[in-house]
């Protein structure tokens, strides 16, 4: 038997009865119990988080070894790449409160050739504290039952206490070293955690649904224009409110109506007096001018204390019914009016070219076979493996293409033969028993992204061919859509919230299909009004996916290859959603500025760019999301790229470029933006020397882990003159079919980072920034400066180095059109050899890297990078090729506890009239406790200094400052440029002082003095000027209240908080 049935049941009954007796007011007893017998993961994820959350064949459920002799268990298998340390485990996000009697129970099985050193079982709170119970030397190769009381979970000596709001559970085993030949598996079963959760109101009429994994409830009905909102609600068992009221809240969060009284006295629609069901049959009548979208009824009960619960519902744009087709992208009236109107010639050209591009489908639909049964063992293998998709999707993909091709031709051009071909393909597509691969289904994944094209085609076909479909065909097609798309999605992504981190592009692709399918058939089935709760479930996952992937600074939480994949068709669903339901995610998410990161990192040449993780080498600004933003937001930056694509008549996206075609926007160029930007959510710093491809693009990473990312914290990518100088092993890697992928491409060794003792896996993966307050272990950029003349970044990388270093700080100081100073400070309690890695693409089939006398040179066809390594000493080096046309150099120290790595990098383009010249060599300077570098270049004399312990602020090679690091450039013996972080800087004829600390760049020339600075507070600048300035400007506006003291020759200016540009002349 799986468990001993009688005693645990009685104990659980007694515990719940006791809890129920103690529970008061706004909480109810709550137990999370997962036994995995259905083969599903129940919102669990592997921990550390997997490299690809969308597809991980080593995580799932397994039937053997079975706990108790039957059923499935959660499984995490790891195949080591080396004789190295190994960490594996699980995590699950929760939302509950601890009780004095809270206990965490589970059983585990460690399939291993040895015992781990520890197993940490942790519970994290919403206030960011992780409480841990450690099991030392846990047993292997047998099922072990665990029962941990609340007080055994500790953080810094303090026990987890009753009342704590709990957010996450983590189980993590650690092996100091494993054998690289066998695999290691952790299995877990019979998980149980008891406590309390917030008390809810439940809608009795219409019914409501609680989306447990998303923490909110929805009413299974929509309210249309002129319809009165009528609700009957009840508090969950255990309490009877004395009074109930409500507030209606619109999509923008503003109150629409407050203090709405509910009745339990047999009036106002209440069916029975004093039965605990509270009603109001005339809450509010939807007006034509009311906002459309997702509303909330905030129900509040009073029973000694007050408690509230929100019930969401939708107010659609129009009353959709079975006859309102087409509807996904337009109505027949809307399209006819557009085609008959005075359209621009370019828009007409888009539609004409779409219609003319039609070619009748030549495939014999009847001859297309149903997919062959495939053993559900694997869908990936090595380069010569038989395991794979096996063409399983071929038939449904062929049918989907036929439906899409023929349905549009039928509707747009009245081609009846096309309509019949589309009809036949649609019927066959929706008669298929499944659109999901057998491996996925066998492993608890009820949806997978390759099934999305079938759902999208079925949606479009049903919508456009509706008038020629019989009632029986319509019902059969709806059934096929429900059974093969909407219901599997609801189970997979709503009830179970698979991939709960919701940061995989796969989710966006799947949502594209299921979302359009929902738009097509909503309200067509009289037994499923509003398609609820399915539609609201789709929206819950959609919102979570956008929130987790679109970041506030205008970036995306995966490599940008996957933004294009994940949002390419998703915006088509979002367009349809707003048309039909008024739901606009650009107003409630950061979706509308996702393009800022690619604006900063791409070249003008075909959108070539460098990115981190699993990437492709180009980015397109004419993809559907960019077109949609131009149409919807009138975005001027994207308009520059999208309008020419529209005007060419061949923009991507089928009918949508025609529907979205927009004129009259004044385009904006990225050249008006600052040259550098810190993308804080993504953890990237982008530093450009110019917007021309002839300049440099420097990208630095220190931040949260993300989907499809690699173990590359602290890495540097550098492009100059259109050439990759510092590159990344992790592109063109063929993913899982490449046997180098897990051990080289994704590991630290494949990136421009520091290794310890030449361990390819020196870094552990950091945590995702996925809303879990207590799982925030990842490197962070501690300060940055994004200037046009100079940029800097400093980061703490300690957290990913597996406890081998007590501190690791990496800094970059970049003088635009000059050198880049790289400075690492590493401290460890033990001696190690530290290895600094730099990767580069091959040139003419051979390694582009050379090294001699502490100088590394990377020579590419049109650019060169020269790097002088000034510290530590002595150093050794080794250059190695990888499995593709790239190589790396490892520059290694002797065995040390502490080390400082100081290097000066100079990128340069190849001269048009000859070859590269010999570069001057940088020299190391130590002055008054500072370590620094000097590069005497033909253009100028460049300095950078970094403060060490027991340092003086005076006479640092002629400079004085209270900063901890600075750069300075001398021209003809005078200061021409400097960057520092502090309050004071002087030297070589210049003097600056601020009232409070700032980050500041100063450029001095005969034309005047320019400053860029960032200040956390209002401050005052005092700068030495030999003569009274003619004018002072601040952020482009003339300043009038500046002061100049003739005697001291000091100019004083008040500077506001934030970023400022000052010009003095």
N, C-alpha and C positions, 0 to 999 in steps of 0.2 A: 504494500500500500504506500501511497505517496507520503502521507503523514499519518500519525496516530490520530484517528478522527475524534474520538469522544472527548478526551481530556482537553486538548487545545480548544475545542469548540466551547466547552463549559467555562474554561478560563476566559476566553474572549468574551463570552456572554456576560460574565461577572464584571469584567473590566469595563465593557461598554455601559452596563447598567449603572456601575458606580460613577463613570464619567458623566452619564446622562443626568444622574441625580445632582452632580456638582455643577453642571453647565448652566449658566445663566445668561440672559440677555442676548448678546449678539453673536454667540458661537454655538456650534453643534458638534457632537462627536464625529470623528473622521478617521478612517483607516485606509491606508494605501496597501493593497495586497496584489502582488504580481506573481503568478506561477508559470507563465510562458507556455502553458499547454496548448494554446492555439498556434504556436509557432511565431507569434508576433513579439515585438520588442517593448511595447508599452511605454514609449517615450524615453527609454534608456538610450544612452550614447556610450561609446567607448571613451575611456579617459586614461591617458591623455587623448585629446580629441584626434580623430583620424585626419589624414592628409586630404582626403576627398570624402566629404560627408555624403555626397550624392551616390557614391558607389564604393563600397568597402566589402569585398567578398569574405574578409576574415572576421567580420562582426555579424552576429545574427543569433539564431537559436539552433541548438543541436539536440538530437534525440538520445545520443549516447555520449558519455555515461549518464544514465538517467537516474535522477534522484528519486529514491523509493521504487525504482523499477519501471516507471512509466512516464510519459509526457516528455516535454522539451525543457531545456534550460537555456538561459542566456549565455552566450559564448563569445569570448574574445581570444582569437588565436594570433600569435605573433611568430613570425619567422625571422630569427636574428640574421643580420648581415655579417656579424663579426663576433668574436669572443669579447663581449662587452657587457655593460650594465643593461638592464631591461626593466621597464616599468609598464604595467598593464592594469587595466581595471575598467570600471563603469561609473557613470554618473547619471543622475535623474533630477530634473528640476521639479520642485514641489511647491505647494503654497498651503501651509498649515501652521498651527501654533502648538508648542510643546506643553505637555502636562506633567505634573509630578510623576504620574504613572506611565509616561511615554517610554516605550521600549522599541529598539530596532532589532528585528530578527531576520535571518536569512541563512541559507546553506551555501557552501562553496565547495568546489572541487578544483584543485590545481593539478593539471596534467603536465608533469614536469620531471626532469631527471634529477631535480634537487629541490630543496625547500627555499622559498624566498627568505630574505632577511627579515622583512616586515610586511604586514598588511595593515594599511591605514584605512580605517572606516571613519568617515567624517560627515558631519552635518553642518551646513552653512546657513547663516541667518541673513535676512534682508538688510541688516545693518553692517554687513561685510565681514563678520567674524566667522572663521572656520574652526569648529570644535572637532577634535580628533580623538579616537580610541585606537591605540596601536596594538596589534596582535604580533608578538615576536615569534619568529621561526614557525609560521603556520604549516600545518601538515600538508603533504602532497599526496596525490593519487588516491584520495579517499574523500567521501562526502563528509563535511564537517558542519555541524549546526552551531549557529552563533546567536546569542541573546544578550543584547547590551542595554543596560538601563541608562536613563537620561544622564545621571550624574557622572557616568564614566567617560563622557565626551568632554574634553578639556581644551582650553586655549590659554596659553601662558599661565597655567596653573588654576584658571578659573573654570568651574564646571558650567555646562549648559544648564540653564534653569527654566522652570515652568514659565510660560508666558512669552517666550522668545518666538518671534515670527520666523519660521523656517523656510528656506528657499531651495536648498539643494542637498542631495546625498551623493557622496563620493566614496568609492571603494578602490584602493590602489595598492597593488603588490609591487615590491621592489626586490630585484635580484642584483647584487653587486657585480656579478659576472655570470654569463651563461655560455653554453656551448653553441657555436654557430651552426652545428649540423642538425640537431632536432628542432622541433617547434615547441612552443610553450602556450598552453591554453588555460585561461581562467574561466570557469563556469560558475553561474550563480542561479539560485532557485529559491522559491518560497519566501520572497521578500515581503515583510510586513512592518509597517510603522504606524503607530496609533497616536492620535492627538485630537486637535479641534480645528475647525475651519470657520469662516465667517457664515453667519446665518443668512439664508436667502429668502426672498419672496419668490413664489412660483405663480406663474399665470395659469389659472384654471381654465379660463375662457377668454380669448383663444389660448391654446396650449403654449407653453414655453419650453425651451431646451437649454440646458446648462452645458456650455462648452467647457468641460472640466479642465482641459489642458490649456485653455486660453483665459480662464478666470472670469468669464462673463456669460450672461444668459441672453437669449433672444426670444422674441415672441414669434410664433410660427404663422404670422399673418402680416400682410402689408395694408397700409391705410392710404387710400387714394383721395384725390381732390373731391371735396364736398362730402366725404365720408366722415361720420362721427367716430371718434376713437372710443371704444367700449372695452373695459377690462374688468375681470374678476380675478383677484389675487388672494393668496394665502401665505402666511408665514410658515416656514418649515415646522414640523412637529416639535413640541417641547415648550411652546410659548403661545399665548393668545394675546395679541395686542389689544390695548384699550381703544386705540385710535389709529387710523391709517390715512396717510395723505400722499400726494405725489407732486412732482415737478416735471414738466416737459422740457427737454433740452434738445436744441437743434443740432445739426451736423457741425456747426462751428463752435459748439460748447456754450453758446448763449442760451439763457433761459427764455422759453416761449410762454410758459404759463406756470405760476407757482400756486402753492396752497390749494391743491385740488383735493377735495374731501372725498373719501371712500366710505361706503355704508355697509353695515352688517345688520340691517334692521328690516330687510324685506322690501326696501324701496330702492329707487334709482338703478333698477336692473338686478338687485340682489335677490336671489331665489329663495333663500331661507334665512330667517333671522338667527343671529347668534351661533352660526355654524362655523365661524372662523374664516369664512370666505367673504372678502370685502370687495364691493363692486361700485362701479360708476359707469352708466351706459351713455353718458353724454360729457365725456371729459373735455373734448375739443373737436371741432370740425375743421378739417384740413381746408385751408383757403388756397385759391390759385396762386397768390403771391408768396405763400410759405416756401421756405427752402426745401429742396428735395435731397434725399439721401438717407443717411443713417441717423435716426433720432434715438433718444433714450427717455424712458419713463423712470424717474428715480423715486422708488417707492420707499416711504419712511413709516416705520411702525413705532408706537410708543407703548411700552409694557414695563413700567418702572424705569427702564433706560431706553434710549432711542437707538434704533438701528436702521440702516438703509441698504437697498440693493437696486441695481440698475437692470432694467429690462429693455434691451435694444429692439428696434423695429425699423422697417424701411418705409419711407414715403416715396413712391416711384414717380418718375416724370409723367407717365401716362398709364392709363389702364390697359395693360397688355392682356390680350385674349387670344384664343386659338385662331382668329382670323387676321390678326395684325402681323402679316408677313409680306415682304421682308422687314426685318427690324434690327438685325445685328449692327449694320453699319449705316443704314438709312431706311426710310420708308419709301414706298413706291412714289408717293407724292413728292417727297423731298428730292429724290433722284431726278424725277421728271422735271421739276422746277429748275434744278441745277443745269440739266442738259439743254433745256429750252431757253435758259437765261443768257444774258450777255457775258459769256465767260471769256477770260483771256485766251488768246490763241495757244499759249503754252499749256494751259490746263486741258484744252480740247485735244491737243497733241498727245498728252499722256493717256487720255481715254482711247483715242483713236489707235495709238500704238498697242495698247493692251488688247483691244478687240482684234486688230490685224495680226497680232502675234499668235493667235489661236491656230492650233493644228489638231485635227480630229484624232482622238485616241485610237491607236491601231491595235491595241491589245484585245484579244478575245476574252471578254469578261468571264464567260462560262467556263473557259479552260483554266482559269487561275485556280490552283489547288489550295485547299486549306492547309495551314502550317503543319508540318510533320511533328509528331511528338518528339521532344528532346529530353534526354536525361538531365534532370535539374542539378547537375553537379557543379558546373562552372560556365561562365560566359567569357572568361579571359584566360589567356595562357601566354607562354613565351613565343618567340618568333616562329617556331616550327610546331607549336602545339595544335592539337585538333580541337581543343576546347575553344568555344567562341559562340557568337550569336547564331551561327549556323544558318543565316538567311531566314531566320524565323519571321522577321517582320516584312519579308518581301511582298507577300500577297496583300497585306493590309496597306502597305505603302503604295503599291501599284493602284489599288482601288481608291485610295485617298487622292492620288494625283489625278485619276480619271474624274472623280467627282468634282474636284475643284476646277479642273480645266473645262469640263462640259457644262457645269452649272452656271458659271459666269458667262460663257458664250450664249447659253440659252436665255439668261435674263437680260443681258446687255444687247444682244443682237437678234433675239427672237428665233434662234435656231432650234427647231423642234427636234431634229435628229440628235443634236447635242443634248437636249433635254432628256431624251429617252436613254441615251448612253449613260448620262449621269444618274438617272433614276435607277437603272439596272445595277450600276456599281454601288450606289448608295444602299440599295436593298441588300446586296451581298455583303457589303462591309458591316452593316448593322446586324446581320445574321450570324456573324462570326461569334464563336463562344467566348473569346477573350481577346483583348488587345494588349495583354501583358505577357511578357516572356515567362515561360515555365520556371526558370531559375529564380526570377524575382518573386513569383507567387510562392514557390516552395520555401523561400527564405524570408517570408513575412513582409515583402514589399509589394503591396497591392497595386502600385502605380510605378511607372518608370517613364522617363522622358521620351523614348522612341514611340510610345503610344500616343503622344500628343497630336501628331499630324492626322491620325485617324479621327480623333475627336474634333479637331478643327474642320476637317473636310466634311464630317457628318453634320456639324453645325451649319456650315455654309450651304451644303447641299439641301438639307431640310428647309432652310430659310428661303433659298432662291427657287427651289423646285416645288415648293409647298403647293402651288396651284394645280400641278399635274399629278400630285400624289393622291392615292385613294385614302379614305379614312383608315382602312386596315393597314396600309403602308405607313401612314403617319404614326399610328400607334406602335407598329413594329419597330420603326426607326427610333421613336422615343424610348422604347424599351431597350433597344440596343445601346443607345447613348447612356441611359441610366445604369444598365448592368455592366457596361464595359468602361465607363468613364466616371460618371458622377458618384455612384454608390461606392465603387472602390476608392475613389479619392476621399470621400467623406469618412470612410472607415480608416484609411491609411493616414491622412493628413489632418483630420479634424478630431475624430474620437481618440486616435492614438498619437496624433501630432508627431508622426515619424519625422526624423531630422528636426528635432525641436529647436536647435540653434537657428535653423531657417536661414542659412547663409549659402546655400548651394544653388547655382544657376539651374540645376535640374528642376527645382521647385518652380522657378519662373516659367520654364518650358511647359511643365505639366499644367500649371495654372492657365497658360494660354489656351490649351485645349479644353480643359474642363470648364473654364470661364466662358468661352464662346459657346460651348455646348449648352451651358445653363442659360445664356442669353437667348439661344435659339428656341428652347422648348419651355421656358418659364411660363406658367399659367395656361399651357395648352392641355394639361392633364387636369380634369375637374376634381380628381381625388387628391391633388397635390397643389393647392393654391399657393401661388408665389414661389413654388419650388422650395418651400421651407421644410426643415431647417437647412437643407443642402446649400441653398444660395448663401445664407449668412455664414455657414461654415466655410465655404469657398472664400468669402470676404475676410474672415478671421485669419486664414492662412496667408491671403494676399497682403493684408496690412502688416502682418508679422514679417513676411519676407521682405517687403519694401523697407520697413523700419530697420531690419538687421543688415541690409546690404547697402542702402543709400545713406551716406554719412553727411553730417552737417556742413563740412567745409567744401562740398562739391566733389566727393570721390565715392568710390564703390569698394565694397569689402571683399573683393576677390581680385585676381588679376583681370585686367580689362577685356581680355579675350572672352571671359565668361559674362561680363556685363552685356556684351553684344548678343551672346547666345541666350542669356536668361531673360532679356527684356525685348528682344527683337519682335516677337509676336505678343508678348505680354501687353505692350502698349496698345495693341489692337483690341484686346479684351478691355483695357482701361477706357479706351475711346468708346466702345460699345456700352460699357457700364455707366459712364456718365450720360450718354445719350438716353439710355432707358431708365436709369435709376437716380441720376443726379449725383452720383458718388464721385467725388473729385479728390484723388489722393495727392495731387500737387499742393493742395491747401493744408494737408495734415501730415505730410512727410517731407523728406529732403530730396524727393525725386527730381525736382525741376532744375537742379544744377549739377547733375551727375557728371557732366562733360568737362568740368573745370580741370580735373586731373589730366585727362588726355590732352587738353589744350596746352598744358605745361610740359608734357613729356614728349610730344610728337614732333617729328621733323616736318618741314614743308614737303619733303620728297615722299609722296604717296603715303603719308601718315606713318612712316617708319618710327618705331619707338622701342625703348627698353622697358621691360616691366619685370616684376619679381614673381617667381613661382612658375606654374605651368602656363606658358604664354605662347602667343603667335607674334610675329614681328611687325605687323601693321595694324592700324586702327582706322576705321571708316567713320567719318563725321556725317555721312549721308544715310546711315542706317535708319530704320523706322523710328526708334526713339527720338532721334534728332529731328526728323521730319515732324513728328507729333508735337515736340516742344515748340517748334516754329509755329505750327498751326494753333496750338492751344495757348501758349504763353507769349507768342510773338517775340520769341527770343532772338535778339539781334546777333549774338555770337554764332549760333548755329545757322542763322539765315545766310550768312556768308558762304557756307558750304552747301546747304540744302538747295538754295534757289538755283544755282547752276545745274544741279542734278535734275531738278524738276524741269528746268527749261530745256534740258537735253531730250526730254521725252522718254527717258529710259530709267527713271528712278526705281529703286527696289520697293516692293510692297504691294504689288498687284493694283487693286482699285484705290488703295489708300492715298498714294501721292495725288491722284486726281481729286479725291475728296478733301485732302488737306491743303491743296495748293493755295498759297497766300502771297499777296503782293503788298507793296507799300511800306515795308519795314526798312528802316535805315540800318544797314549792316554795321556791326562793330567788329573790329579786328582785335586779336589777342595782344597786339603790340601796345595797346593802351594799358595793359595790366602790368603790375610789378613783375620784375624778371624772376623772382623767387617766391616760393610759398611753402609754408609748413602745413601739411595735411595732417592735422592732429589726430583725427579719428583713425585714419589709415596707418599713422605712424611713419609717414614718409616725409622727407624734406627734399624739395626739388629746387635746384639752384642753376640758373641759366646765366650765361654771359651776354647773350643777345637772343633775339627771336629768329635770327638767320641760321641756316644750317651750318654755316661756316664757324659758328661759335661752339661753346661747350654746353652740354646738358649733364648735370651731376645729380644723381638720385641717391639718397641715403635712407636706410631703413632701420628703425628701432621702434617697435610698437606691438600691438596685439597680433596674435596669430590669425590666420584667416583660411577659408576654404581654398584648396589648390595652392596654398603657400608652401614654402620650403623652410628648412631650418637654417635661415640665413640672416639672423639678427646681426645688425652692424655692417651689413654688406654695402658696397659702393658700386654703382654703375656709372660709367662715364662714356659719353659720346662727344666727339669733336670733329668738325668739318664733315659731318655725315658718317663718320666711321665709329664703330664700337671699339673703344680702347680697353676699358675694363668691362668685361661681359659676364655672362652667367652660364653655367653649365646646364641650367634647367630649361632650355628651350630645344625644340626639335627632338624631343626625347622619346616619342612614340608611346609614352605613358607605360601602362602595365605590361605591354608586350616586350619592352626593353628591360632586359634583366639587370641593367645598370641603374634602373630608375629608383628602386628603394634604397640602394646602398651608396649611390653616388649623386645622382641628379637632385634628389630631395634632401640630402644630408649636408651638413656644414661644409664638408670638403668640396662640394660643388660650387662654392660661393666665395666672395672676397671678404673673408672673415678670419678671425684668429682661431686656430685649433690649439688644443693642449696635448702635448706629447704625441703629436701627429695622429690623434684619434679622429678618424673620419666622422665620428658621431659625437663630437665634442659638445654640441648643443642639444638640449632637450627642446621639444616644442613648447612654446608659450601657450597661455590660455587664449581662448577667443574672448573678444569683448562682446558678449552676447547677453548682457543684462544680469548675469549672476554676480552679485555684489562681492561674494567671498572668493571667487576664482578670478583673480586679477594678476596672476603671476606672469608677467611678460615685461620685456624691456620698455623703457620709456625715454623719450627725448625730454631732458630736464630743462633745457633752454635753447632757444633758437633765435636767429635774426635773419629775416628775409629782405635783404636790401638789393638795390640795383648796382651799387658799387662794391659792396662786400656782403658776404653771408657767412653765417656760422651755425654750428649745431653741436650740441654736447648731449651725450646719452649715457644711461646706466644699463649695461648689458649683463650685470652680475647674475640675474635671476635664471638665465637659461644655461649656465655653465655647471650645472649638476653639483653644486656645492664645492667644486674644486678651487674656486677663487673666492676670496672674501670681498673683493671689489674689482670691477672692471669698468672703467670709464673710457669712452671713445669720443674724440673731438675732431671736428673739421673746421678750419678757418680758410675761407676762399676769397681771394682778391680777384675780382672779375678782370679778365684778360691778363691775369698774372698767375702765380702759383697757387696750389692747394696744399695747405699744411695739415698733415694727418698726425694726430697725437693720441696714443693709447697709454693709459696708466693701469697696470695690473698688479694686484696684491693677492698673495696666497699664503696660507700657513705652511705649505709644503713646497719643495722645489719641483719645478717642471721645466720642460723645454717648451717655449711658446713659439707657435708657428703662424706666420702671417702669410695668407694666401692671396694671390692675385691671378685672375683668369683673363684670357684673351682668345679671340678667334684666330685661326690660322691665317697666314698670308701666303698665297700661292702654294697651298697644300702643306705648308710646314709651320712649325711653331713660330709665332711672331715675337716671342719673349727671348730676351738675352739678359745676362746678368754678369757683372764683373765689377770688382772693387766697390762693393756696396751700391752699385747703380743698376737699376732695372730699366730696360728699354723695351717698349712694345712698339713695333713698327708695322703699321697697316698701310694699305695702298695710298691713302690720302691723308693720313694723320699719324702722329707719333706721340707717345707718352714717355717722358723721362722722369724717373723717380730716384732720388738720392735718399738712402736710408742712413740716418745719422745716429740712431740709438735703437737698441742696445749694442754692445760690442762684447765678445766677438759674434759674428753671424755666419751661418752656413746656408747653402741654398740647394734646391733641387727642382728641376723642371720636368714635368710629366705630361704626357698626352692622355686624352680620354678616348672614349670609343667613337667620338665624332671629331669634326675638324676644329678642335679647340684644345688648349693646354693650360696648365697653371704652374705657377712657381710657388714653392714654399720657402720662405725666408725664416730661418729658425735661430732661436737664441740658445745659449748654453743653459744648463739647468740652474734656475733662479727661483727665488720666492717672489720677488717683486721685479717688475720690468717696466720701462718706459720705451715705447716705440715712437720714434719721431722720423717722419719722412716728408720730403718736399716733392710734389708732383707738378709737372709742367706739361700740359697738352699743347700741341701745335699742329697746324695744318701744313701739308706739304707745299713748299714753294712752287709757284706756277712755272718758274724758269730754271728749275734745277732740283737737286736732292737736298735732304736735310743737312744742316750745318751742325758742327759739334757744339754742344751746349755747355755753358759754364756750370761748374759744380757747386752745389750748396755746401755750406760749412756749418758745423755745430758750434753753438755759443753757450757758455755757462757764465752767468753774471749775477752776483749777489743772491744766489739761491734760485735763480731762474734757469730753465733750460730753453734754448731757442735755436733758431736757424736763420742764416743769412744767405740770400741768393743775389749775387751781384750780376744782374742781367744787363744786356745792352740797353734795354728800355728804362730800367730803374733799378734801385737797390731795395730789395724786399726783405723785411724782417717779420718773424713771428716769435712770440715768447709765451711760455707757460710757467705759472708759478708753482714752486714746490715748497716743501716745509721749510720753516725758518728763513723765509725770503724777505728781502727788503723791498720797500716800495720806491726807493730812490736809486738813481743812477743805474738803470738797467740799459747798459750800452748807450747812455745819453738820454734815456726816456725815464719819466716818473709817472707812476699811476697807482691807483688803489685796485685796479682790475686784477683778475686772476689769469687772464690771457689777453693778448692783443696782437694786432698786426700793425705794421707801419711801412710806408713806402717813401723813400727819399729820392728826390730828383734834384740834381745839382747841389747836393748837400743840404737841402731843405725838405721839410715834411710836405709831401704832396697828397698823402692819403693815410688814413688810420682807421682802425676799428678797435673798440674796447667795450668792456662791460664793467661799469663802475660809476664813480662820481668825478674822477679827475684824470686828466691825461695831458702831458706836456713833453716837449722835446723838439730840438732842431727848429726853433723859431716859432713854435705854436704852443698855445695854452688853452685848454678848455676845462670848465668846471661846471657841474650841475649840483643843484641843491639836494637831489635825491638820486639813487642809482638808476642808470639807464643802460641800454645797449645802443651804441651810436657808431655811425660811420661818418667820417669827415673827409671831404675832398677839397684841396686848396689849389687854386690856380690864379693866374693874372686876372681872370675874369671875375673872381670872387671866391667865396667859400660856400660849399653845399654840404648840408648835414642831413642824414637820415637817422631817425632815432625812434626807439620804442621805450615808453615810460609807463609804469603802472600807476603813477600819480601825477597830478599837476606839479610841474617843476620849473625851476629857473635856470637858464643857460647864461653863463658868463664866459665870453670868449675874447681873447686878446686880438685887437685890431690896431695896426699902426696908425691908421687914420680913421676919421669918422666915416661910417658907411654912408653911401648915397641912399640906399634903400634896403629894407629887410622884408622878406616875404615868408609866409607860413602856409604851407599846403596850397600854394598858388595864389594866395591873397596878400595884399600889402598890409604889413603890420605898422601901426602908428605909435603904439605905446612903448617902443623900445627906448632904452637909455644908453648914452655913451658918456663915459667919464674920460675927459681929455687927459687928465693927469696920469691916471693908471692905464689909459688906453684899453679899457675894458668895456665891451658891449654887453648889455643885459637884456634878455628877452624871456618873457613868460611863455612856457611851452605847455600845451594841454596834455591830459592823459591820453595814452594810446600811441598810435604811429603818426609821425610827423615828418615833413620835409621842410627844411629851412634853407633859404638862399640869402646870403649877405654879399652885397657888392657896393 
